[in-house]
């Protein structure tokens, strides 16, 4: 109970903490993803503007550095916010003119090795020139024409001081940064571009071609968002905890009840099968056994079938129990049944099983898989399960067609009559133990047993007497011509291994083993 309360309190709270953290983290990562993708778009747009300007200025290649050429360069610089300067170099690589006009000193192009892009652009990412002052610029050129780009355009997006940005180029490394990102992390993410977080930062990465755009923030910004979410969601967690406690108590109460425990036992295949030998009292030989479902408990005891079987029928669990019993019988007895063709096992089936015929298909499949003849499996149904005479007759006929004998179990406890028995094609009746117990005693039921035996003889039905416990009972039944019996006089219900050992006993000893 204490563990239930602790778990009910802790699980929702821990769950809300984890959910709040993940929501805060993913929310901020989405913002960083937007920033990194925006930077990548800005980078591509800047390169496209530069390439377009260089293509445009080619028209003046025949009149380099003319008034028209310089005027056009000035116009292109003014109309393109990404471009801060244009120039033209002669064949010797010296600057002949720029949008400022002819230079006072003809400067050579940087000796830095350029990065050549797929579209033919040559690029020197971080270039310091006298024309551009001390701020580094990106130099882009094709042939003699070149443009200077302010790299701050690549990160010219709306961002806060906590959002640290960087743009890198594969061969050149860092091109531009904003708000002082962690350069070691920038280098790591350039090599392995993937969004994520670490102890100090949360980050996202966008990559296209050689360009990598990185947006990162200190992890403390996630903590701030996390606390906001937790403030909203923690009361919900407490409500859920209270609900869990009530539901958990309900589950415990239900499991403590027979219905709940029975459903759990069915789900966990907790049922076992014991086998009570059926003896031919004329010879003392064991000719079969009744398979009895057993529900073991943690304390080693068993819940009686007359307690849980009615509950199983009430809660539609009886089908699953029947199937588990059949599976167990086939598993336990396959070898013995194949070795002893005269041996049979009787299986109790419910009213619903008999009326639907469902159990026959289960038997057919499992017996075929185990190579067990269907004639070695008998079915036992109670009078209550055969109250609808016409439906019962059809069900029994289907069982006969499948090869099974059918016994009427607990006979005499219901409303059976001679007319009732005549209408049903059953093979045998099982005399209820309550009538066998009257043998040698004077009770209200004492006169009933002889009438039951006479009724069976009239209809040529074999009889199996249940609950035989004394020598007096056995002698009486033998004298009345009863063929078969079962009960503690011969043996208690046995686990499979003990029943197989019982079968192996000499027949002279089988008359009374316990």
Secondary structure, 3 states (H helix, E strand, C coil): CHHHHHHHHHHHHHHHHHHHHHHHHHHHHHHHHHHHHHHHHHHHHHHHHHHHHHHHHHHHHHHCCCHHHHHHHHHHHHHCCCEEEEEEECCCCEEEEECCECCCCCCECCCCCCEECCCCCEEEEEEEECCCEEEEEEEEEECCEEEEECHHHHHCCCCCCCCEEEEEECCCEEEEEECCCCHHHHHHHHHCCCCEECCCEEEEEEEECCEEEEEEEECHHHHHHHHHHHHHHHHHHHHHHHHHHHHHHHHHHHHHCHHHHHHHHHHCCCEEEEEEEEEECCCCEEEEEEEEEEEECCCCCEECHHHHHHHHHHCCCHHHHHHHHHHHHHHHHHHHHHHCCCCEEEEECCHHHHHHCHHHHHHHHHHHHHCCCHHHEEEEEEHHHHCCHHHHHHHHHHHHHHCCCEEEEEECCCCCCHHHHHHCCCCEEEECHHHHCCCCCCCCCHHHHHHHHHHHHHCCCEEEECCCCCHHHHHHHHHCCCCEECCCCCCCCECHHHHHHHHHCCHHHCCCCC
